[in-house]
């Protein structure tokens, strides 16, 4: 059909736009909005962040249903936001003496906040890629984070995924810390 002939042409066109810099991430770090915080305002993105490596500083200590976590760097915020399809904005700031990331569905609740840094989904360091949940090395033969590690399977994940090589601790947490 004629529509399938358009696919390679469209792919070349999009690739040329990327090469020309017309479609790309915003300039890092100038895209960061310093001294701006985006408060909840009903737009907090509550999701499972444990699979990205979030283990502390989560809402009510539940990293499987949270909009925040303790992070080692601002890049942790950008990397996780880029990896969550629903994330539109990330926030980097301090709560209870710890540096944390927050994730938002929109920027309702935007306000001045000394020491806070906010950014849109497209504000991230050059070359940064989205990350998969859990340990990428485990996801072979049709297995993935959702089928093996989803909280609905309980604290040890889906027992049908595990054998002598693969287990919950190895597969449901990433190899690198955030």
C-alpha positions as CSV (number, residue, x, y, z in Angstrom):
1,X,0.0,0.0,0.0
2,X,1.0,3.6,-0.4
3,X,1.0,4.3,3.4
4,X,3.7,1.7,4.0
5,X,5.9,3.4,1.4
6,X,5.6,6.6,3.5
7,X,7.1,5.0,6.6
8,X,10.8,5.1,5.5
9,X,10.3,8.6,4.2
10,X,8.8,9.8,7.5
11,X,11.6,8.1,9.5
12,X,14.2,9.8,7.4
13,X,12.4,13.2,7.8
14,X,12.2,12.7,11.6
15,X,15.9,11.7,11.7
16,X,16.8,14.8,9.8
17,X,14.9,17.0,12.3
18,X,16.8,15.4,15.1
19,X,20.1,15.9,13.3
20,X,19.2,19.6,12.7
21,X,18.5,19.9,16.4
22,X,14.8,20.8,15.9
23,X,13.6,17.8,18.0
24,X,15.8,17.3,21.0
25,X,16.1,17.6,24.8
26,X,16.2,21.1,26.1
27,X,19.6,22.6,26.7
28,X,21.1,21.2,30.0
29,X,21.5,22.7,32.5
30,X,20.0,26.0,31.4
31,X,16.5,24.2,31.2
32,X,16.5,23.9,35.0
33,X,14.2,26.3,36.7
34,X,16.0,27.4,39.8
35,X,14.2,28.4,43.0
36,X,10.9,27.0,41.6
37,X,9.0,24.2,43.2
38,X,6.0,22.4,41.8
39,X,3.8,21.4,44.8
40,X,1.3,18.5,44.7
41,X,-1.8,20.5,43.8
42,X,-3.5,17.2,42.9
43,X,-0.9,16.5,40.2
44,X,1.5,14.2,42.0
45,X,2.5,11.2,40.0
46,X,2.1,8.2,42.4
47,X,3.7,5.1,40.9
48,X,6.1,2.2,41.7
49,X,9.6,3.7,41.9
50,X,11.1,0.8,43.6
51,X,12.0,-0.9,40.3
52,X,14.1,2.1,39.4
53,X,16.1,1.8,42.7
54,X,14.1,4.0,45.0
55,X,14.4,2.5,48.5
56,X,14.1,5.4,51.0
57,X,12.4,8.7,51.4
58,X,9.2,7.6,49.7
59,X,5.6,8.6,50.6
60,X,4.7,6.8,53.8
61,X,7.8,4.6,53.3
62,X,6.1,2.9,50.4
63,X,8.4,3.1,47.3
64,X,5.9,1.0,45.3
65,X,3.3,3.8,45.5
66,X,5.0,7.2,45.8
67,X,5.7,10.5,44.1
68,X,9.1,11.0,45.7
69,X,12.3,9.3,46.9
70,X,15.8,10.1,48.3
71,X,18.2,10.5,45.4
72,X,22.0,11.0,45.1
73,X,21.8,13.5,42.3
74,X,19.5,15.7,40.2
75,X,20.2,13.4,37.3
76,X,18.3,10.7,39.2
77,X,15.2,12.9,38.9
78,X,15.6,13.5,35.1
79,X,16.4,9.8,34.4
80,X,13.3,8.5,36.3
81,X,11.0,11.2,34.9
82,X,12.2,10.3,31.3
83,X,11.4,6.7,32.1
84,X,7.8,7.3,33.3
85,X,5.5,7.9,30.4
86,X,3.1,9.9,32.6
87,X,5.8,12.2,34.1
88,X,5.6,15.8,32.8
89,X,7.8,17.5,35.5
90,X,10.4,16.6,38.0
91,X,11.4,18.5,41.2
92,X,14.7,18.4,43.1
93,X,14.8,19.7,46.6
94,X,15.2,19.0,50.3
95,X,12.8,17.4,52.7
96,X,13.6,16.4,56.3
97,X,17.3,17.1,55.6
98,X,17.5,14.8,52.6
99,X,17.8,15.5,48.9
100,X,14.8,14.1,47.0
101,X,13.1,13.9,43.6
102,X,9.4,14.4,43.1
103,X,7.4,13.7,40.0
104,X,4.4,15.6,38.6
105,X,1.7,15.1,36.0
106,X,1.5,18.8,35.4
107,X,2.8,22.1,36.7
108,X,-0.2,23.2,38.8
109,X,1.1,24.3,42.1
110,X,4.2,26.0,40.6
111,X,5.6,28.6,43.0
112,X,8.8,30.2,44.1
113,X,10.8,28.1,46.5
114,X,14.3,28.9,47.7
115,X,16.8,26.1,46.9
116,X,14.4,24.1,44.8
117,X,15.0,23.1,41.1
118,X,12.3,22.0,38.7
119,X,12.3,20.9,35.1
120,X,10.1,19.5,32.4
121,X,10.3,16.0,31.1
122,X,12.5,17.2,28.3
123,X,15.1,18.8,30.6
124,X,17.8,16.2,31.0
125,X,21.6,15.9,30.4
126,X,22.6,15.1,26.8
127,X,22.8,11.5,25.9
128,X,20.7,10.4,28.9
129,X,18.5,7.4,28.1
130,X,15.3,6.1,29.8
131,X,15.9,3.2,32.2
132,X,14.0,0.0,32.5
133,X,12.6,-1.2,35.8
134,X,14.6,-3.8,37.6
135,X,17.7,-5.5,36.3
136,X,17.7,-5.4,32.5
137,X,19.8,-8.6,32.4
138,X,16.9,-10.6,33.8
139,X,14.3,-9.6,31.1
140,X,14.7,-12.4,28.6
141,X,12.3,-15.0,27.1
142,X,9.3,-12.8,27.6
143,X,9.9,-12.0,31.3
144,X,9.8,-8.4,32.4
145,X,9.3,-6.3,35.5
146,X,5.5,-6.3,35.3
147,X,5.2,-10.1,35.0
148,X,7.7,-10.8,37.7
149,X,7.9,-7.9,40.2
150,X,4.6,-6.2,40.2
151,X,3.5,-5.5,43.9
152,X,0.3,-7.6,43.3
153,X,2.5,-10.7,43.5
154,X,3.5,-9.9,47.1
155,X,6.9,-9.2,48.7
156,X,8.8,-12.0,46.7
157,X,7.3,-11.3,43.3
158,X,5.9,-13.9,40.9
159,X,7.3,-17.3,42.0
160,X,7.0,-18.6,38.4
161,X,9.8,-16.2,37.4
162,X,12.4,-17.5,39.8
163,X,14.9,-20.4,39.5
164,X,18.5,-21.0,40.6
165,X,19.8,-18.0,38.5
166,X,16.9,-15.5,38.6
167,X,15.3,-14.3,41.9
168,X,13.4,-11.3,43.3
169,X,16.4,-9.5,44.7
170,X,18.6,-9.9,41.6
171,X,15.9,-9.0,39.1
172,X,13.4,-6.6,40.7
173,X,16.1,-4.0,41.7
174,X,18.4,-2.2,39.2
175,X,22.1,-2.9,39.2
176,X,22.9,0.8,39.6
177,X,21.8,3.0,42.4
178,X,19.9,6.2,41.7
